[in-house]
Amino acid sequence: MFSEEVNTISIFLGMIFLITLTQLVFLGSVIFLENRDPTKTIIWLLILGALPVLGALLYVLLGRVVRKRQLSRHKQRRQEQTEEILKEWQVRPRIEDIDQAGTISMKKKLAQLLLNDAAAPLTLNNRSEVLTNGQETFKALFAALEGAKDHIHLEFFIFHNDSIGQDILKLLIRKAANGVKVRVLVDGLGNRSLTKRFVELKKAGVEAEGFYPVRFPFFSRRLNLRNHRKIVVVDGRVGFLGGLNVGDEYLSRNQKIGFWRDTFLKLEGDSVNFLQTVFLNDWNGVTHQDINDQLYYPQPQQLGSQMTQIAATGPDSDWGSMLQIFFVALTSAEKTIYIETPYFIPDEGSVMALKTAALSGLDVRIILQGVPDHKITYWASHSYVEELLESGVRIYRYQKGILHAKILILDGEIGVVGSTNFDIRSFSLNFEISAFIYNCKFAQRLEQDFHQDLADSEEIELAEYKLRPLSNRVKESSARLFSPLL
């Protein structure tokens, strides 16, 4: 009797082992055949071999690749519809016109890449306003929302149900009651406090949806694909984008976090049409509502002459757009490269571009977080510091509070503001939005904030950095090792 029970247990355990082994072989084959970055492949295979069950769960949760065609089936059609609506009245500049606008011809390469890679048309009739930090941003935002007459479109990665969030929601409910069409789109993973209010909002006439909500994390292919965009469009005439989300901390009201340094951008003119297209495309992806009426694309008045491209990138991009765009931007610069980013986890090509620029005599400066809000990305960012310092790149740590601005300035002639961090997640996984503006005055306005942030930072000296504790080196190396999985 005892022998029979032992045999039964042995057979049962053998079957479990065989099934587990089969699953691991299958999963390992899938990882191997995906032809992803070799570093990622090796790391995932090592994790799978060392921790079979946990590794399999982590891969299902974080590692699977969602095919781009599955995400972009409506994107091209909607862009064509928008072009059809706008071509009747809009005269857009050609790439060749960049020279006539006073920007050096080398920048034509960047503009052409944005057009081909990110489907970002070049527009001329634009004006912009740089909004430094939450106070300026929310003051301008509330003014625009109050003036809405036809529609309000909001899209945020995070929308907290706190004091500032409540103020905005009350305003939106009031505008909806007055006949303004209000649509709110938030990322579906990190906004549970707001999604609970969706029923209340919808009863008040506000259309509110979550982008790729995750109800069953271990069975969702979209868990790792987040909508990191921050977009506001009012009546198709005024648009906003940048780094801030909706929350008290972005107004420096959270005492635990302290001062929050960020940048937003207010746009008027032709570029707002393409910001509108991005929102409506995202809204369509969630609701399947095909909204593309002429009223959402009013013909703007003559407002300015800032050449602008709106680049919407993400896992639905055909070419991994933002990584290529940033690489070309870095290699096209001739005098200065100024970068502000809270999360700095570049690929090898971007590191090489920065080092080569510095070694070629360019003034290359990067401002990173000195006060971290995410420890792993903080230490991963610092793992690149020593080799960049050795090449002549100057790196600073912001000390006044949390640095969250995402800014790139090239040669004092091109300024980039948006939601895109200089990291792997923004380059390949997140849905992002950025404005590329070819205008010296705009770039110089960004440089004003950049130099103020330099004054609020401490420069990292190579000799001193090499003497950092071994514990810091271990943290940096460990965080960098797993950064491809973040």
Secondary structure as GFF3:
##gff-version 3
##sequence-region A 1 486
A	DSSP	alpha_helix	2	33	.	.	.	ID=ss1
A	DSSP	alpha_helix	38	50	.	.	.	ID=ss2
A	DSSP	alpha_helix	52	58	.	.	.	ID=ss3
A	DSSP	pi_helix	59	63	.	.	.	ID=ss4
A	DSSP	alpha_helix	68	71	.	.	.	ID=ss5
A	DSSP	alpha_helix	75	86	.	.	.	ID=ss6
A	DSSP	alpha_helix	97	100	.	.	.	ID=ss7
A	DSSP	three_ten_helix	105	107	.	.	.	ID=ss8
A	DSSP	alpha_helix	108	118	.	.	.	ID=ss9
A	DSSP	beta_strand	126	132	.	.	.	ID=ss10
A	DSSP	alpha_helix	133	146	.	.	.	ID=ss11
A	DSSP	beta_strand	151	156	.	.	.	ID=ss12
A	DSSP	alpha_helix	163	177	.	.	.	ID=ss13
A	DSSP	beta_strand	181	187	.	.	.	ID=ss14
A	DSSP	alpha_helix	192	195	.	.	.	ID=ss15
A	DSSP	alpha_helix	198	203	.	.	.	ID=ss16
A	DSSP	beta_strand	207	211	.	.	.	ID=ss17
A	DSSP	three_ten_helix	217	219	.	.	.	ID=ss18
A	DSSP	beta_strand	231	234	.	.	.	ID=ss19
A	DSSP	beta_strand	238	242	.	.	.	ID=ss20
A	DSSP	three_ten_helix	248	251	.	.	.	ID=ss21
A	DSSP	beta_strand	260	261	.	.	.	ID=ss22
A	DSSP	beta_strand	263	269	.	.	.	ID=ss23
A	DSSP	alpha_helix	271	287	.	.	.	ID=ss24
A	DSSP	three_ten_helix	294	296	.	.	.	ID=ss25
A	DSSP	beta_strand	307	313	.	.	.	ID=ss26
A	DSSP	alpha_helix	321	332	.	.	.	ID=ss27
A	DSSP	beta_strand	336	340	.	.	.	ID=ss28
A	DSSP	beta_strand	344	345	.	.	.	ID=ss29
A	DSSP	alpha_helix	348	359	.	.	.	ID=ss30
A	DSSP	beta_strand	363	369	.	.	.	ID=ss31
A	DSSP	alpha_helix	375	382	.	.	.	ID=ss32
A	DSSP	alpha_helix	385	391	.	.	.	ID=ss33
A	DSSP	beta_strand	394	398	.	.	.	ID=ss34
A	DSSP	beta_strand	402	403	.	.	.	ID=ss35
A	DSSP	beta_strand	407	410	.	.	.	ID=ss36
A	DSSP	beta_strand	414	418	.	.	.	ID=ss37
A	DSSP	beta_strand	422	423	.	.	.	ID=ss38
A	DSSP	alpha_helix	424	428	.	.	.	ID=ss39
A	DSSP	beta_strand	432	438	.	.	.	ID=ss40
A	DSSP	alpha_helix	440	455	.	.	.	ID=ss41
A	DSSP	beta_strand	457	459	.	.	.	ID=ss42
A	DSSP	alpha_helix	462	465	.	.	.	ID=ss43
A	DSSP	alpha_helix	470	482	.	.	.	ID=ss44
A	DSSP	three_ten_helix	483	485	.	.	.	ID=ss45
###
